[in-house]
Amino acid sequence: MTDQLSGRASTEPPVSPTAVGFTAFAAVVMIMTGAFQAFQGLVALLNDDFYVVGEKWTFSFDLTSWGWVHLIVGVLVAVAGVFVLRGAVWARTVGVAVAAVSALLNFMWLPYYPVWGMVIIALDVLVIWALIAHGRDIAR
C-alpha cells in the first residue's frame, strides 16, 4: 500500500475500522463497569444491610472490606478505560490486568450478588479479548 502524501510504500497494515470499534467499545465498557463497581463499593461502605448474603462460601469477607475493594478496583478500571479510549499503549496492558482482577473479584463476589457478578465477569472477558485482539489499531 502506498502513502498518498509521499508516494512511498507503507510498512504498516491498514487500520481496521472494526478493530477500532471493538477497542472503543471495550474502553467504554471499562468506564461503565468501573463506575458501576465503584458505586457498588460505595453502597457496601455506606449501607451494610443492602447486600444479603446467602450461603457461606470460602470467600466470605466483611462487606466494608468488599466495599473498599470494589471502590478501588472500579476506579482503576474506569481510569484505564479512559486512557484506552485516548489510545495510550500502556493502558491496554493495564486494562487487561485490571479487567482480569475485576473478573476474579466478581467471582468471589458471587455469594453477595450472583447475577451482577456474572454479568461483570462476562463483560470483563469481552474487554480482555477486545484489548488483546484489536488494541493496536486504536493507537494509530
Secondary structure, DSSP 8 states (H G I E B T S, - for coil): -B-TTT--B--S----HHHHHHHHHHHHHHHHHHHHHHHHHHHHHH-TTSS---S--S----HHHHHHHHHHHHHHHHHHHHHHHHT-HHHHHHHHHHHHHHHHHHHHTTTT-HHHHHHHHHHHHHHHHHHHHHTHHHH-
